[in-house]
Amino acid sequence: MCTERLALPRIERRRFLRQLAAAGLAAGAPTFPAFAQDLAQEMTERRSSVAEKSKISLADVLARYATELNYEDLPEDIVRIAKRSILDTFGCAFGGYTAGPSQIALKLASEVNAKRGATVLCSGIKTSPDLAAFANGVMIRYLDFNDAFVSFSHGAGHPSDTIAALLAAAELTERSGRDLITATVLCYEVFCKIADTFDYLGSGVDHSTITGFAAVVGASRLMGLSREQMVHAIGITVGGNTAIRQGRNETLSNWKAFAAADASRKAIFSAQLALGGMTGPGNVFEGRGGFFNLISHKPTAPPQLGEPYGIRRAFTKRFPLGQFSQTVAQAAVEARQFVSNPDEIQEINIRISRSAIKIMADSPDKWRPQTHETADHSIPYAAGLVLMYGRIEPEYYEDPYLHEQRLLDLVSRVKCIPSDEADRSEHEFNLCELEIVRKSGERKTVRVEYHRGHFKNPMTDAEMEEKFRAMAQKQLPADRVDGLLRRLWALESVPKVGELVAATQA
């Protein structure tokens, strides 16, 4: 296309000079303006035609990037971050394995056999690839302990949710650890860069929709789809799988853990369909009835893929709760040393961004949560837990804690106050200023910008291992946990990802 665009003016110029000479000899100067206008119009039309043909849809941009990205091209720090993210995600799956929603997904997976199946983590269940991705996705997501990302458009989500689809795709096609690393970087890139350019939060779209976009690209890469097939897989996913945000409003249900897992399930199925020859809608993002026109109702800038890689801005979690509560929990840990008895506290004032309030302190049930999912997405409850017990454990989101009157009395003293400063900085960090007011009138304020695990205050490898062990040792003996950790840290040397999945079986 570029050659055609450059060559066209030279060809037209030569033709123009010949025709001009002939016209001038035959009829004289007065014929020049009309001829020039006609020729200019012809050249404009032809250039427009060339430019129109050179337009590339977002689906094709993603597919091209996916098929051209190589492990050898990845910077050393990107490989290291990807390995840490995969290690962390495996740990979170161990932590969520015994949860009720995970067991529902496991039961469903166990009832299906497949000639070419994939394995569910921890259980060893062999099932269809899409149900394996679904069950693994529920386990990964359940504790709200896997990594997170805050976009420039002020949306937030969890790019590591896509790893559920990648594990199934990698096992199905016998891919290596290097392949998994490359696909992980790819998924993060698609998730983060689309989130940066498309305001899905403002459009009322759940972030699991973006999870599906990323997961289908990464899974398609691992399953060996051509660029054309990948475009169709993206079209199938985007055309039929848009999730609304009601699943994260008011009292939260099990769907909070299921939504991203379902996006991974659909991504695998879309890739399988496209690999088998199924076609999907073209221009699924930009078309008259496409995603952007129907959802955002305004043009969306194309994402800039590659450096600086989006995965660098993802962060890990030190506490098993929603990302907007990470700074709140850390501030409460630091503030607790000034309060010997929680009953001495008159009130707790938490100054945070309006986005944080909208997502995690938006309704009365965040002060009196009735479900695990609501509790781990509640800023007031998180602050109360830490000030009461000094830490947060997953069991604190269940009975009897949900109805512990002394704890609920403390939570009722929490006030969440919008902060203009936090609003201005929320694309970089979740600013929290937590003020303790004692009954004596004494006040103490703790300010946290970069929580532990933020990409500007990262957890050490030792802390990552500590977090992993705490969850994995619930299912595996210590020696097997050690062995799995060694293989995850050396993931680039693992010949088949399926071996790692098998190593998680209890």
N, C-alpha and C positions, 0 to 999 in steps of 0.2 A: 504494500500500500504506500509506504513512504517513497519508494522508488517511483511509483506511478505519479504521486503527487509532485515530486520534484521534476520529473521528466516532462510532464504535461505543459507547463508554461513555455519551455524551450521549443517544443514541437509547434505549439500554437504561434509562438513568436515568428518562427521561420515561415509558417504558412501565411501569417499576417503580412509579413514583408513582401512575399511573392504576390499575394492578392492585391496588396496596396500598390505595388508597382504596376501591375496590370490595370488596375482601376484608374490609376492616375494617368496612364498613357491613353486609356480609352476615353475617359470622360472628364478628366481634369479634377482640380481640387475640390469643387463643391460636393462631390460624392463621398468624401472622407468621413464626415461626422456620422452619417447614417450607417455606413459600413462599420465604423469603429464601435458604435453603440450595439449593433447586432452581434458583433464578434465578442464584445465584452460580456453581453448577456449570455452568449453560448458558453464562454469560459467559466462564468459564475455558476451556471447550471451544472456544468461538468465537474467543477471543483466541489460543489455541494453534494453531488452524487457520490464522489469519491469519499468525502468526509462522512456522509451518511453510512456508507458501507463499512467505514473504519470504526464506527461506534461499537463498543464491546459491552455486553450486558454484565451486570455484577456477577451473575452465576458463572459466566465464562471467565471473568477475572479471577474468581475464587478457584475455579477448576484449573486454570493455567498455573496459578501459583502452587496449587497442591501437587500437580504432576511434575513441576520443575524443582521443587524444594528437595535438597539432598542433605543427608546427615553430615557429609563432609563440609558443607557450607555453613553449618551452625557454629557460632562463636562458642568458645569453651565455657563461658559463664552461662550461656543459654542451656547448654547440655546439662550443666550442674543443677541449674534451677529446675529443669524438667525432671531430673532424677529425684530431687527432693520432693517435688509435687507428686510424683507417682508413688514414692515411698509413703508420703503422708496420706494419700488416698487409700492405699492398701490398709493402713492403720485404721482409718475411719470406717472402712468396711468391716473390719474385725469388731470395732466398737458397736456397730449397728446390727450385727448379725442376729442377736437374740431378740431384738425388738419385735413387737407385735406386727407392725406393717411389713417388716422384712420376712416374717414367717408366713404371712399371707402370700407374698410374692414367691417365696420358696415353694410353698405348696402348689401354687399354680404351675411353676416351672417343672416340678417333679411329675406332673401329670401328662407331660408332653415328651415324646421321643422324636429324635431326628436322625436321619442317615448321616448328615454332616452337622453335628451339633457343637455347642460350646458349653463351658463349665461354669457353674455358679461358685463364686468364692466361698471358702470355708466349708461348704456342704459337700462339695464334690459332685453335686447333681449335674448330670449331662442332659441338656435340653436344647430346644431350638435357639439359634443365636439371638433372636430378638428377645426371647423370654429370659435368657441368661443376662443380657444387657439390662433388662428391666429389674431383675432381682438384685444384680450387683449395684445398680443405680440407687435402689431404695436403701440398701445397706450403707453405701457410701454417704448418702445424704442425710440419713435419719437423725444423727446426733447434731446436725448443723455444726460440724467440727471440721469439715473440709475447707479448702482455701476459698478466697473471695477476691473480688475485683470491683473497684469503683471507677466508673467511666468519666470521661470529660463531659458527657451529657448529663451527669449526675445520677445515672442509673447504677445499679449494683447487681451482682450475680456471682455465680460459682463456676468458673470455667473447668475445674477438675471434674465436674459432673460428667463431662464428655468421655472421661476415661472408661466409664462403664461400657460404652459402645466400642471403644478401641480395644479393650481386652477381648471381647467376643470376636471382633473382626480379625485381630491378630492371631488368636488361637485357630480360628477357622481356616486361615490361609498360611499357618505355620510361619509367621513372621518373627523376626529377631528382636532383641532388646533395642538395637539401634533403630529399627523400623518403628517401634513403639515410641521411642524418644522423639523421632522426627514427626510422627503423627500427633503427638501431644503438643509439641511446639506449634504445629499447624492449627490444631483446634483452638489453642489459646489465642493465636493470632487472629483467626476469624472471629471468635467470640469478642475479644477485646476491641478490635478495630471497628467492627460493626457497632458495638455498644458505644464507642466513642463518637460515632457520626450519626447514629439514629437514636433519638430520644424515646426509647420504648417505655420508660417509666411515665413520661408525660403523655404518652399515647394510650396508656392503660393496658399495655401489653406486658405479660409476665416474662421475666428474664429466661424462663425455660424455653421460650420460643427461639431466642438467640442460641440457647444450648443446642437445639435441634439443628440450626443452620451449621454450627461448628461441628457437631458430631457427625453429620452426614458427609461433610467434606473429609474429615479425618478417617472415618470408617471406609469411605470409598477409596481413599488412597491406599489403605492397607489391603483392601479386597481387590486391588489391581484394576479398577475401572479406568477406561480411557477418558480423555478430557471430555469428549462428547457424551459418553455415558454418565460422567459425573455431573454435567450440566443437567441432564434429565433427572438424576437422583436429587439434585438440589431443587429442581422444579417440583418434583413429587412431594418433597418434604415441606417446602415453603408454601406450596399451593394448598395443602390440606391440614396444616398443623400449627395454628396460631392459638396460643393460650392466653386467657384473660387473667387479670390480677386479683380477682375476687378470692382466689385460693389463699391469698396472703392478707386478707382484710378480716376484721372482726375476730370471732372465735375461729382458730385455725384447726383444720382437720388433718387426717393422714395424707391428704393430697399434697401438702407442703413437701413431703418426702417423695411422693410419687411423681410429681409433675416433671421434674428433670429426668427421672428414670424413664418416664413414658416418652419423652423427647428422644432419648437414646434408643429406646425400643423401635420407634418409628424410623429413626435414622438408619438403623441396620436394615429394616424391611425395605426402605426406599432404595438403598444401595443394592440389595438383592434383586429388586424388581428391575432396576436400570441395567444391572449386569445381565439379566435374562432377556433384555431387549425392550422393556417397557419404556415408553417415552413420557416425558412430563411437560407441563405447560412452559412455553417459551416466554422470555421477558417477564419472568414471574415476579421480579422486583419492580421493574420500570414500566410495565405495560399499563394500558388504560385501566384495567381491572387488577393491576398488580399490587404487591404488598405495600409499597411506599405510598402509592396514590390512595389506597383505601384506608390505610392505617394512620399515616402521618399527615396526609393531605398537603404535602409540600416536598420539594426536591430534597434528596439526601445526598450529600457529597460522597463520592466513592472513597472507600477506605484506602489508606496508604499501607500496603502490606510490606513486611520486612522491617529493617532497622528504622526506628528503635522498636524492638520486639515488645509486644504487649505483655508477655509472660513476666517481664521484669517488674511490672507494676502490680502483679498479683501478690497477695499476702497470705500467710498461714495464720491459724488461730491458736491462741494459747488457752482459750476457754471454750467449752462446748456450748456456744450460743451464737445468735445472729451477729453479723459483722458490725452493726452499729452499736452493739453493746460491748465490744472488745475494750474500747477506751473507758467505758463506764465501769466495767468490772475491774480493770487495772486501777482506776482512780479510787474505787471503793476499797481495794486491797491496801492501797497506800494510806487512805484516810482512816482505816480501821485501827491503826496503831494509836490514834489519838482518842479512841473511845474504848474504855475498858468494859462497858456494859451497853449493849444496844438500847436498853430501856432508858438510858440517859439522853437519847436523841429526841429532840423536839421536832425537827424537820430535816429533810434532805432535798436540797435544791440542785437540780441537774440542768446545766445550760448546754444545749446541743443544737444541732442543725434541725431545720424544719423537716428535711427529708427523713432524718432519724426518728423524729416524733411521728411523722406520717406513717412510717412503716412499723415502728416498735413501741409507740405510746399513743396510739390513735383512738383508743376506745376504753371504756371502763373495765372490760375483761382483761386488759393488760395489767390491771392492778389486782384482779382476782381471777387468775387464769384457771380454766377448768380442764385443759388438755395439755399434754406434753408439748405439742407444737406451739400453742399459744405461750406457754411459759418460757420456752427457749427463744421466743421472739418478743420478749417483754423487757424493756429497759428498767421499769420500776422493780420488777421481780428479780432481775439480775442484781441490781444494787442491793436489794434487801437480803438476798442470799449471801452475798459476800460479807456484808456488814454483820449478819447474824452468825455465819459459820466460818468465815475467813477463806472460803474457797467455793467452787462450784463443781458438783459431780452430776452425771446424768440422772441418777436416781432422785435428785432434788426436784425434777420435773414431774414426778409421779406422787401418788398418795404414799404416806400421809402428809408429805410436805405441802401439797397444794391446798390442804385444809388446816394447816398448822396455824392456830389463831395468833400466837405471838409473832410469828413471821409475817402474817398478813397485816397485823397492826403496824408493823414496821414499814411494810410496803406502802401502806395507806398514807404514810407521812412523806412519800416521795412526790416532788413536783418537777415536771419536765418543762423547761422554759426555753423558748426559741432564742437562738443566739445569732445575730447578724454576722459576727466574726466566724462562727462555725459554718454558716451558709457560704461565706466567701471562700473558705478553704476546703470544702467537702470533697472536691475532686482529687485532693491530695491526701487528706487525713480526716478522721472523724474526731474533731476537737470536742473534748468534754471538760467542763469545769464543774466539779462536784463539791458542793458546800454542805458541811455538817453544822447544824445549829443545835447546840446542847440546851437542855432545859435550864441550865445556869445562865444562858445567854451567850456563852463563848461560841465563837465561830472558827471553822477551819475549812480552807478551800484547797483542793488539789486539782491541778490542771494536767491533763494528758493529751498530747498531740499524736505522737507516733507510738501506738501500743506495741508491746512485744509481739513480733511476728510481722509487723508492717515492713514493707520492702526497704524502708529507711531505718528500721530498727529490727533487723531479721533475727529469728531464732537461730541459735548455733546448731551445728550438726548433732551435738550431744543432746540438746534440748529436743530436737526432732526425734532422735532415737528414744528418749525418755517418754515422749508422747506416744510413739509407736508401741513401745513395750507395754505401756499401761493398758492398751486396748488389745494387743495381740495375745498377751499372756492369759487373757480370759478364755482363749480357745486353744492355744498351743503351749507345750512345755517350753521352758526357757531355752534349751539347746536348739530347738527348732526355730524359735524366734530369732536367735542369734544367726543361724544359718540363712534364714530368709532375709535378714537385714544385710548380710554380706552380699547376697546376690542382687539385692536392689541397689546397693551402692555401686555395684559393678555391672549395672544393667546393660551397658554397651557391649559387654562380653557374653551376654546370655544368648544362646543360639535360637531358642524358641520360647516365646512368651507363654505358651501353654505350660511349660515347666514351672514357671513362677506361680501360675494359677493353681496348678496341682499341689504346690508346696504349701498352700494355705489350708488344705483340707485338714480338719480336726481329727 
